[in-house]
Amino acid sequence: LKVRVVRSSPPSSQFKATFQESYQVYKRYQMVIHKDPPDKPTINQVRLVPVSFEDPQFKSSFSQSATLFAKYQMSVHKDTPSDCGENE
């Protein structure tokens, strides 16, 4: 497994070249860890939000995303609430 940070908005050439492979890894993770059926999520359900505190879409969804992240981390990975603060 190789992790790389690539620009998704606007999509960089690296993002475009690796999206299908990255999606397949994500889908496999969802099926194994979360027991999602093979037809979920579809490629159209994958939504990327730019990670920039200057971006209005990121700002508007940050609190909801942080709450969801914390619930996920505590439920699936047994993290403590202090491990899941907004700074994490």
LOLOTOR-692715 format. One line per field, with one value per atom (N, C-alpha, C, O): residue number from 1; residue in three letters; chain; atom name; x, y, z. Coordinates in Angstrom, 3 decimals. Example, Ala and Ser with C-alpha at 12.3 -4.5 7.8 and 13.67 -1.06 7.14 Angstrom:
<rs>
num: (1 | 1 | 1 | 1 | 2 | 2 | 2 | 2)
residuo: (ALA | ALA | ALA | ALA | SER | SER | SER | SER)
cadena: (A | A | A | A | A | A | A | A)
atomo: (N | CA | C | O | N | CA | C | O)
px: (13.190 | 12.300 | 13.200 | 14.236 | 12.850 | 13.670 | 12.900 | 13.409)
py: (-5.690 | -4.500 | -3.300 | -3.319 | -2.250 | -1.060 | 0.030 | 1.138)
pz: (7.800 | 7.800 | 7.800 | 8.465 | 7.080 | 7.140 | 7.870 | 8.039)
</rs>
This chain:
<rs>
num: (1 | 1 | 1 | 1 | 2 | 2 | 2 | 2 | 3 | 3 | 3 | 3 | 4 | 4 | 4 | 4 | 5 | 5 | 5 | 5 | 6 | 6 | 6 | 6 | 7 | 7 | 7 | 7 | 8 | 8 | 8 | 8 | 9 | 9 | 9 | 9 | 10 | 10 | 10 | 10 | 11 | 11 | 11 | 11 | 12 | 12 | 12 | 12 | 13 | 13 | 13 | 13 | 14 | 14 | 14 | 14 | 15 | 15 | 15 | 15 | 16 | 16 | 16 | 16 | 17 | 17 | 17 | 17 | 18 | 18 | 18 | 18 | 19 | 19 | 19 | 19 | 20 | 20 | 20 | 20 | 21 | 21 | 21 | 21 | 22 | 22 | 22 | 22 | 23 | 23 | 23 | 23 | 24 | 24 | 24 | 24 | 25 | 25 | 25 | 25 | 26 | 26 | 26 | 26 | 27 | 27 | 27 | 27 | 28 | 28 | 28 | 28 | 29 | 29 | 29 | 29 | 30 | 30 | 30 | 30 | 31 | 31 | 31 | 31 | 32 | 32 | 32 | 32 | 33 | 33 | 33 | 33 | 34 | 34 | 34 | 34 | 35 | 35 | 35 | 35 | 36 | 36 | 36 | 36 | 37 | 37 | 37 | 37 | 38 | 38 | 38 | 38 | 39 | 39 | 39 | 39 | 40 | 40 | 40 | 40 | 41 | 41 | 41 | 41 | 42 | 42 | 42 | 42 | 43 | 43 | 43 | 43 | 44 | 44 | 44 | 44 | 45 | 45 | 45 | 45 | 46 | 46 | 46 | 46 | 47 | 47 | 47 | 47 | 48 | 48 | 48 | 48 | 49 | 49 | 49 | 49 | 50 | 50 | 50 | 50 | 51 | 51 | 51 | 51 | 52 | 52 | 52 | 52 | 53 | 53 | 53 | 53 | 54 | 54 | 54 | 54 | 55 | 55 | 55 | 55 | 56 | 56 | 56 | 56 | 57 | 57 | 57 | 57 | 58 | 58 | 58 | 58 | 59 | 59 | 59 | 59 | 60 | 60 | 60 | 60 | 61 | 61 | 61 | 61 | 62 | 62 | 62 | 62 | 63 | 63 | 63 | 63 | 64 | 64 | 64 | 64 | 65 | 65 | 65 | 65 | 66 | 66 | 66 | 66 | 67 | 67 | 67 | 67 | 68 | 68 | 68 | 68 | 69 | 69 | 69 | 69 | 70 | 70 | 70 | 70 | 71 | 71 | 71 | 71 | 72 | 72 | 72 | 72 | 73 | 73 | 73 | 73 | 74 | 74 | 74 | 74 | 75 | 75 | 75 | 75 | 76 | 76 | 76 | 76 | 77 | 77 | 77 | 77 | 78 | 78 | 78 | 78 | 79 | 79 | 79 | 79 | 80 | 80 | 80 | 80 | 81 | 81 | 81 | 81 | 82 | 82 | 82 | 82 | 83 | 83 | 83 | 83 | 84 | 84 | 84 | 84 | 85 | 85 | 85 | 85 | 86 | 86 | 86 | 86 | 87 | 87 | 87 | 87 | 88 | 88 | 88 | 88)
residuo: (LEU | LEU | LEU | LEU | LYS | LYS | LYS | LYS | VAL | VAL | VAL | VAL | ARG | ARG | ARG | ARG | VAL | VAL | VAL | VAL | VAL | VAL | VAL | VAL | ARG | ARG | ARG | ARG | SER | SER | SER | SER | SER | SER | SER | SER | PRO | PRO | PRO | PRO | PRO | PRO | PRO | PRO | SER | SER | SER | SER | SER | SER | SER | SER | GLN | GLN | GLN | GLN | PHE | PHE | PHE | PHE | LYS | LYS | LYS | LYS | ALA | ALA | ALA | ALA | THR | THR | THR | THR | PHE | PHE | PHE | PHE | GLN | GLN | GLN | GLN | GLU | GLU | GLU | GLU | SER | SER | SER | SER | TYR | TYR | TYR | TYR | GLN | GLN | GLN | GLN | VAL | VAL | VAL | VAL | TYR | TYR | TYR | TYR | LYS | LYS | LYS | LYS | ARG | ARG | ARG | ARG | TYR | TYR | TYR | TYR | GLN | GLN | GLN | GLN | MET | MET | MET | MET | VAL | VAL | VAL | VAL | ILE | ILE | ILE | ILE | HIS | HIS | HIS | HIS | LYS | LYS | LYS | LYS | ASP | ASP | ASP | ASP | PRO | PRO | PRO | PRO | PRO | PRO | PRO | PRO | ASP | ASP | ASP | ASP | LYS | LYS | LYS | LYS | PRO | PRO | PRO | PRO | THR | THR | THR | THR | ILE | ILE | ILE | ILE | ASN | ASN | ASN | ASN | GLN | GLN | GLN | GLN | VAL | VAL | VAL | VAL | ARG | ARG | ARG | ARG | LEU | LEU | LEU | LEU | VAL | VAL | VAL | VAL | PRO | PRO | PRO | PRO | VAL | VAL | VAL | VAL | SER | SER | SER | SER | PHE | PHE | PHE | PHE | GLU | GLU | GLU | GLU | ASP | ASP | ASP | ASP | PRO | PRO | PRO | PRO | GLN | GLN | GLN | GLN | PHE | PHE | PHE | PHE | LYS | LYS | LYS | LYS | SER | SER | SER | SER | SER | SER | SER | SER | PHE | PHE | PHE | PHE | SER | SER | SER | SER | GLN | GLN | GLN | GLN | SER | SER | SER | SER | ALA | ALA | ALA | ALA | THR | THR | THR | THR | LEU | LEU | LEU | LEU | PHE | PHE | PHE | PHE | ALA | ALA | ALA | ALA | LYS | LYS | LYS | LYS | TYR | TYR | TYR | TYR | GLN | GLN | GLN | GLN | MET | MET | MET | MET | SER | SER | SER | SER | VAL | VAL | VAL | VAL | HIS | HIS | HIS | HIS | LYS | LYS | LYS | LYS | ASP | ASP | ASP | ASP | THR | THR | THR | THR | PRO | PRO | PRO | PRO | SER | SER | SER | SER | ASP | ASP | ASP | ASP | CYS | CYS | CYS | CYS | GLY | GLY | GLY | GLY | GLU | GLU | GLU | GLU | ASN | ASN | ASN | ASN | GLU | GLU | GLU | GLU)
cadena: (A | A | A | A | A | A | A | A | A | A | A | A | A | A | A | A | A | A | A | A | A | A | A | A | A | A | A | A | A | A | A | A | A | A | A | A | A | A | A | A | A | A | A | A | A | A | A | A | A | A | A | A | A | A | A | A | A | A | A | A | A | A | A | A | A | A | A | A | A | A | A | A | A | A | A | A | A | A | A | A | A | A | A | A | A | A | A | A | A | A | A | A | A | A | A | A | A | A | A | A | A | A | A | A | A | A | A | A | A | A | A | A | A | A | A | A | A | A | A | A | A | A | A | A | A | A | A | A | A | A | A | A | A | A | A | A | A | A | A | A | A | A | A | A | A | A | A | A | A | A | A | A | A | A | A | A | A | A | A | A | A | A | A | A | A | A | A | A | A | A | A | A | A | A | A | A | A | A | A | A | A | A | A | A | A | A | A | A | A | A | A | A | A | A | A | A | A | A | A | A | A | A | A | A | A | A | A | A | A | A | A | A | A | A | A | A | A | A | A | A | A | A | A | A | A | A | A | A | A | A | A | A | A | A | A | A | A | A | A | A | A | A | A | A | A | A | A | A | A | A | A | A | A | A | A | A | A | A | A | A | A | A | A | A | A | A | A | A | A | A | A | A | A | A | A | A | A | A | A | A | A | A | A | A | A | A | A | A | A | A | A | A | A | A | A | A | A | A | A | A | A | A | A | A | A | A | A | A | A | A | A | A | A | A | A | A | A | A | A | A | A | A | A | A | A | A | A | A | A | A | A | A | A | A | A | A | A | A | A | A | A | A | A | A | A | A | A | A | A | A | A | A)
atomo: (N | CA | C | O | N | CA | C | O | N | CA | C | O | N | CA | C | O | N | CA | C | O | N | CA | C | O | N | CA | C | O | N | CA | C | O | N | CA | C | O | N | CA | C | O | N | CA | C | O | N | CA | C | O | N | CA | C | O | N | CA | C | O | N | CA | C | O | N | CA | C | O | N | CA | C | O | N | CA | C | O | N | CA | C | O | N | CA | C | O | N | CA | C | O | N | CA | C | O | N | CA | C | O | N | CA | C | O | N | CA | C | O | N | CA | C | O | N | CA | C | O | N | CA | C | O | N | CA | C | O | N | CA | C | O | N | CA | C | O | N | CA | C | O | N | CA | C | O | N | CA | C | O | N | CA | C | O | N | CA | C | O | N | CA | C | O | N | CA | C | O | N | CA | C | O | N | CA | C | O | N | CA | C | O | N | CA | C | O | N | CA | C | O | N | CA | C | O | N | CA | C | O | N | CA | C | O | N | CA | C | O | N | CA | C | O | N | CA | C | O | N | CA | C | O | N | CA | C | O | N | CA | C | O | N | CA | C | O | N | CA | C | O | N | CA | C | O | N | CA | C | O | N | CA | C | O | N | CA | C | O | N | CA | C | O | N | CA | C | O | N | CA | C | O | N | CA | C | O | N | CA | C | O | N | CA | C | O | N | CA | C | O | N | CA | C | O | N | CA | C | O | N | CA | C | O | N | CA | C | O | N | CA | C | O | N | CA | C | O | N | CA | C | O | N | CA | C | O | N | CA | C | O | N | CA | C | O | N | CA | C | O | N | CA | C | O | N | CA | C | O | N | CA | C | O | N | CA | C | O | N | CA | C | O | N | CA | C | O | N | CA | C | O | N | CA | C | O | N | CA | C | O | N | CA | C | O | N | CA | C | O | N | CA | C | O)
px: (0.855 | 0.000 | 0.894 | 1.809 | 0.620 | 1.370 | 0.382 | -0.616 | 0.646 | -0.233 | 0.443 | 1.601 | -0.302 | 0.190 | -0.881 | -2.066 | -0.475 | -1.402 | -1.337 | -0.273 | -2.491 | -2.564 | -3.694 | -4.666 | -3.560 | -4.587 | -5.819 | -5.727 | -6.967 | -8.215 | -9.093 | -10.036 | -8.783 | -9.610 | -8.747 | -8.253 | -8.558 | -8.969 | -8.142 | -6.998 | -8.714 | -8.038 | -6.672 | -6.554 | -5.648 | -4.308 | -4.203 | -5.064 | -3.158 | -2.949 | -2.747 | -3.181 | -2.087 | -1.897 | -3.230 | -3.461 | -4.104 | -5.426 | -6.191 | -6.743 | -6.218 | -6.936 | -6.362 | -7.110 | -5.037 | -4.383 | -4.600 | -4.539 | -4.852 | -4.957 | -6.368 | -6.580 | -7.329 | -8.655 | -9.299 | -9.818 | -9.276 | -9.926 | -9.309 | -10.027 | -8.003 | -7.329 | -7.631 | -7.885 | -7.605 | -7.915 | -9.353 | -9.629 | -10.252 | -11.657 | -11.813 | -12.580 | -11.100 | -11.199 | -10.684 | -11.251 | -9.624 | -9.116 | -10.165 | -10.452 | -10.735 | -11.777 | -12.979 | -13.505 | -13.403 | -14.566 | -14.302 | -15.167 | -13.114 | -12.753 | -12.765 | -13.254 | -12.229 | -12.249 | -13.688 | -13.997 | -14.557 | -15.957 | -16.612 | -17.393 | -16.303 | -16.913 | -16.386 | -17.157 | -15.085 | -14.489 | -14.775 | -15.220 | -14.525 | -14.660 | -16.109 | -16.551 | -16.845 | -18.202 | -19.288 | -20.479 | -18.861 | -19.807 | -20.762 | -21.898 | -20.306 | -21.123 | -21.247 | -20.310 | -22.397 | -22.536 | -21.641 | -21.273 | -21.289 | -20.385 | -20.865 | -20.051 | -22.170 | -22.685 | -22.755 | -23.279 | -22.236 | -22.249 | -20.862 | -20.274 | -20.302 | -20.797 | -20.425 | -19.424 | -21.242 | -20.908 | -19.886 | -19.693 | -19.253 | -18.235 | -18.838 | -18.138 | -20.123 | -20.792 | -21.107 | -21.414 | -21.036 | -21.312 | -20.073 | -20.173 | -18.911 | -17.684 | -17.629 | -17.646 | -17.563 | -17.554 | -16.299 | -16.012 | -15.567 | -14.357 | -14.610 | -15.174 | -14.188 | -14.307 | -12.896 | -12.111 | -12.559 | -11.212 | -10.901 | -11.749 | -9.691 | -9.280 | -8.553 | -7.334 | -9.336 | -8.800 | -9.772 | -10.955 | -9.267 | -10.143 | -10.622 | -11.507 | -10.050 | -10.486 | -11.666 | -12.365 | -11.893 | -12.949 | -14.298 | -14.434 | -15.298 | -16.618 | -17.287 | -17.934 | -17.146 | -17.761 | -17.116 | -17.803 | -15.800 | -15.108 | -15.544 | -15.861 | -15.557 | -15.974 | -17.382 | -17.644 | -18.283 | -19.681 | -19.916 | -20.891 | -19.045 | -19.255 | -18.292 | -18.360 | -17.399 | -16.362 | -16.917 | -16.507 | -17.817 | -18.356 | -19.045 | -18.837 | -19.862 | -20.555 | -19.541 | -19.686 | -18.524 | -17.504 | -16.715 | -16.424 | -16.364 | -15.606 | -16.418 | -15.876 | -17.704 | -18.576 | -18.681 | -18.593 | -18.869 | -18.954 | -17.641 | -17.644 | -16.518 | -15.200 | -15.035 | -14.586 | -15.393 | -15.253 | -16.106 | -15.634 | -17.359 | -18.228 | -17.649 | -17.661 | -17.146 | -16.550 | -15.326 | -15.215 | -14.415 | -13.191 | -13.487 | -12.847 | -14.455 | -14.785 | -15.496 | -15.248 | -16.362 | -17.127 | -16.288 | -16.259 | -15.621 | -14.900 | -13.516 | -13.099 | -12.796 | -11.411 | -11.215 | -10.092 | -12.319 | -12.301 | -11.409 | -10.828 | -11.301 | -10.563 | -11.345 | -12.555 | -10.643 | -11.306 | -11.766 | -11.258 | -12.721 | -13.162 | -12.007 | -12.005 | -11.031 | -9.910 | -9.030 | -8.311 | -9.083 | -8.325 | -9.025 | -8.459 | -10.247 | -11.066 | -11.516 | -12.558 | -10.762 | -11.125 | -11.020 | -10.487 | -11.530 | -11.520 | -10.101 | -9.908 | -9.120 | -7.743 | -7.143 | -6.178 | -7.715 | -7.235 | -7.814 | -7.526)
py: (-1.172 | 0.000 | 1.226 | 1.348 | 2.117 | 3.364 | 4.500 | 4.539 | 5.422 | 6.564 | 7.795 | 8.086 | 8.517 | 9.757 | 10.814 | 10.528 | 12.021 | 13.141 | 13.775 | 14.186 | 13.844 | 14.449 | 15.466 | 15.346 | 16.450 | 17.494 | 16.917 | 16.339 | 17.086 | 16.572 | 17.677 | 17.398 | 18.938 | 20.024 | 21.245 | 21.874 | 21.588 | 20.832 | 19.547 | 19.507 | 18.506 | 17.208 | 17.281 | 17.729 | 16.828 | 16.773 | 15.538 | 14.660 | 15.473 | 14.305 | 13.056 | 11.969 | 13.203 | 12.053 | 11.572 | 10.370 | 12.517 | 12.146 | 11.366 | 10.302 | 11.900 | 11.234 | 9.852 | 8.902 | 9.736 | 8.463 | 7.402 | 6.209 | 7.816 | 6.848 | 6.714 | 5.916 | 7.474 | 7.467 | 6.083 | 5.638 | 5.402 | 4.091 | 3.101 | 2.373 | 3.073 | 2.167 | 2.535 | 1.657 | 3.822 | 4.285 | 3.945 | 3.534 | 4.116 | 3.791 | 2.306 | 1.942 | 1.448 | 0.004 | -0.362 | -1.239 | 0.292 | 0.060 | 0.500 | -0.218 | 1.681 | 2.200 | 1.260 | 0.956 | 0.809 | -0.080 | -1.394 | -1.892 | -1.944 | -3.195 | -2.978 | -3.824 | -1.850 | -1.509 | -1.463 | -2.044 | -0.780 | -0.675 | -2.052 | -2.311 | -2.925 | -4.261 | -5.117 | -5.822 | -5.056 | -5.904 | -5.372 | -6.121 | -4.099 | -3.523 | -3.216 | -3.487 | -2.653 | -2.199 | -3.099 | -2.821 | -4.176 | -5.177 | -4.576 | -5.030 | -3.561 | -3.006 | -4.030 | -4.787 | -4.063 | -4.956 | -4.464 | -3.290 | -5.337 | -4.963 | -3.781 | -3.078 | -3.559 | -2.464 | -1.127 | -0.153 | -1.070 | 0.168 | 0.408 | -0.558 | 1.543 | 2.719 | 2.670 | 2.070 | 3.306 | 3.401 | 4.513 | 5.341 | 4.524 | 5.541 | 6.940 | 7.908 | 7.062 | 8.360 | 8.840 | 10.017 | 7.956 | 8.338 | 8.853 | 9.396 | 8.685 | 9.180 | 10.678 | 11.145 | 11.427 | 12.882 | 13.394 | 13.046 | 14.217 | 14.799 | 16.258 | 17.000 | 16.655 | 18.050 | 18.573 | 17.961 | 19.686 | 20.229 | 20.492 | 20.984 | 20.161 | 20.377 | 21.716 | 21.798 | 22.748 | 24.090 | 24.899 | 24.999 | 25.471 | 26.267 | 27.530 | 28.222 | 27.830 | 28.979 | 28.632 | 29.529 | 27.355 | 26.916 | 26.921 | 26.280 | 27.627 | 27.705 | 26.338 | 26.099 | 25.440 | 24.114 | 23.314 | 22.618 | 23.417 | 22.726 | 23.291 | 22.540 | 24.617 | 25.266 | 24.856 | 24.560 | 24.841 | 24.563 | 23.116 | 22.829 | 22.204 | 20.800 | 20.305 | 19.141 | 21.170 | 20.725 | 20.161 | 19.078 | 20.850 | 20.395 | 19.035 | 18.134 | 18.903 | 17.637 | 16.526 | 15.403 | 16.840 | 15.843 | 15.433 | 14.251 | 16.405 | 16.106 | 15.219 | 14.295 | 15.495 | 14.675 | 13.251 | 12.287 | 13.124 | 11.801 | 11.044 | 9.856 | 11.730 | 11.119 | 10.592 | 9.462 | 11.398 | 10.991 | 9.765 | 8.827 | 9.767 | 8.608 | 7.351 | 6.275 | 7.501 | 6.368 | 5.851 | 4.652 | 6.749 | 6.340 | 5.646 | 4.649 | 6.169 | 5.574 | 4.236 | 3.305 | 4.131 | 2.905 | 1.797 | 0.676 | 2.100 | 1.078 | 0.819 | -0.334 | 1.886 | 1.741 | 1.864 | 1.769 | 2.078 | 2.160 | 3.289 | 3.174 | 4.377 | 5.548 | 6.213 | 6.027 | 6.988 | 7.759 | 9.094 | 9.522 | 9.751 | 11.060 | 12.064 | 12.879 | 12.002 | 12.946 | 12.677 | 13.567 | 11.455 | 11.117 | 11.618 | 11.559 | 12.108 | 12.428 | 13.873 | 14.176 | 14.766 | 16.166 | 16.764 | 16.141 | 17.965 | 18.618 | 18.838 | 18.907 | 18.949 | 19.125 | 17.851 | 17.899 | 16.723 | 15.453 | 15.203 | 14.175)
pz: (0.000 | 0.000 | 0.000 | 0.815 | -0.914 | -1.005 | -0.879 | -1.600 | 0.024 | 0.234 | -0.338 | -0.036 | -1.173 | -1.763 | -1.651 | -1.821 | -1.367 | -1.360 | -2.745 | -3.210 | -3.388 | -4.715 | -4.734 | -3.987 | -5.578 | -5.674 | -6.367 | -7.449 | -5.726 | -6.294 | -6.877 | -7.617 | -6.542 | -7.043 | -7.325 | -6.389 | -8.572 | -9.753 | -9.856 | -9.404 | -10.446 | -10.491 | -11.181 | -12.321 | -10.456 | -11.034 | -11.922 | -11.878 | -12.719 | -13.569 | -12.713 | -13.094 | -11.551 | -10.656 | -10.091 | -9.963 | -9.756 | -9.246 | -10.304 | -10.027 | -11.509 | -12.605 | -12.877 | -13.110 | -12.849 | -13.166 | -12.092 | -12.388 | -10.851 | -9.753 | -9.176 | -8.263 | -9.687 | -9.072 | -9.092 | -8.069 | -10.217 | -10.296 | -9.316 | -8.630 | -9.248 | -8.328 | -6.877 | -6.052 | -6.568 | -5.216 | -4.842 | -3.715 | -5.782 | -5.542 | -5.227 | -4.335 | -5.945 | -5.705 | -4.311 | -3.660 | -3.847 | -2.486 | -1.474 | -0.515 | -1.689 | -0.800 | -0.759 | 0.312 | -1.924 | -2.006 | -1.264 | -0.544 | -1.444 | -0.749 | 0.764 | 1.512 | 1.211 | 2.633 | 3.149 | 4.190 | 2.427 | 2.842 | 2.931 | 3.847 | 1.995 | 1.990 | 3.147 | 3.799 | 3.400 | 4.437 | 5.835 | 6.705 | 6.052 | 7.389 | 7.740 | 8.857 | 6.795 | 7.075 | 6.507 | 6.643 | 5.873 | 5.331 | 4.302 | 4.169 | 3.577 | 2.490 | 1.373 | 1.123 | 0.696 | -0.455 | -1.601 | -1.626 | -2.541 | -3.629 | -4.474 | -5.073 | -4.526 | -5.362 | -4.625 | -5.165 | -3.408 | -2.642 | -2.086 | -1.600 | -2.105 | -2.802 | -4.271 | -4.660 | -5.065 | -6.476 | -6.652 | -5.761 | -7.772 | -8.038 | -8.016 | -7.716 | -8.328 | -8.313 | -6.904 | -6.712 | -5.914 | -4.534 | -3.814 | -2.714 | -4.425 | -3.817 | -4.047 | -5.185 | -2.951 | -3.044 | -2.357 | -1.212 | -3.070 | -2.510 | -2.186 | -2.991 | -1.001 | -0.592 | -0.392 | 0.333 | -1.018 | -0.844 | 0.634 | 1.378 | 1.041 | 2.420 | 2.490 | 2.343 | 2.717 | 2.842 | 3.681 | 3.357 | 4.752 | 5.605 | 4.902 | 5.403 | 3.758 | 2.972 | 2.068 | 1.597 | 1.822 | 0.908 | 1.624 | 2.666 | 1.093 | 1.747 | 1.918 | 2.938 | 0.945 | 1.054 | 2.183 | 2.930 | 2.302 | 3.391 | 4.740 | 5.663 | 4.848 | 6.101 | 6.504 | 7.669 | 5.531 | 5.852 | 6.271 | 6.965 | 5.865 | 6.207 | 7.288 | 7.682 | 7.770 | 8.693 | 9.995 | 10.412 | 10.633 | 11.918 | 11.772 | 12.584 | 10.737 | 10.491 | 10.190 | 10.673 | 9.397 | 9.066 | 10.301 | 10.487 | 11.152 | 12.367 | 13.307 | 13.912 | 13.431 | 14.283 | 13.745 | 14.505 | 12.444 | 11.816 | 11.980 | 12.301 | 11.759 | 11.935 | 13.352 | 13.544 | 14.349 | 15.747 | 16.053 | 16.695 | 15.598 | 15.834 | 15.195 | 15.793 | 13.980 | 13.272 | 14.030 | 14.285 | 14.389 | 15.065 | 16.391 | 16.727 | 17.144 | 18.444 | 18.274 | 19.039 | 17.297 | 17.093 | 16.466 | 16.973 | 15.391 | 14.638 | 15.213 | 15.330 | 15.574 | 16.004 | 17.509 | 18.006 | 18.237 | 19.703 | 20.224 | 21.303 | 19.460 | 19.932 | 21.053 | 21.177 | 21.865 | 22.915 | 22.329 | 21.293 | 22.982 | 22.478 | 22.333 | 21.410 | 23.243 | 23.164 | 21.951 | 21.495 | 21.424 | 20.206 | 18.941 | 17.849 | 19.091 | 17.926 | 17.886 | 17.304 | 18.486 | 18.473 | 17.076 | 16.158 | 16.930 | 15.616 | 15.097 | 13.883 | 15.956 | 15.493 | 14.914 | 14.151 | 15.278 | 14.750 | 13.377 | 12.763)
</rs>
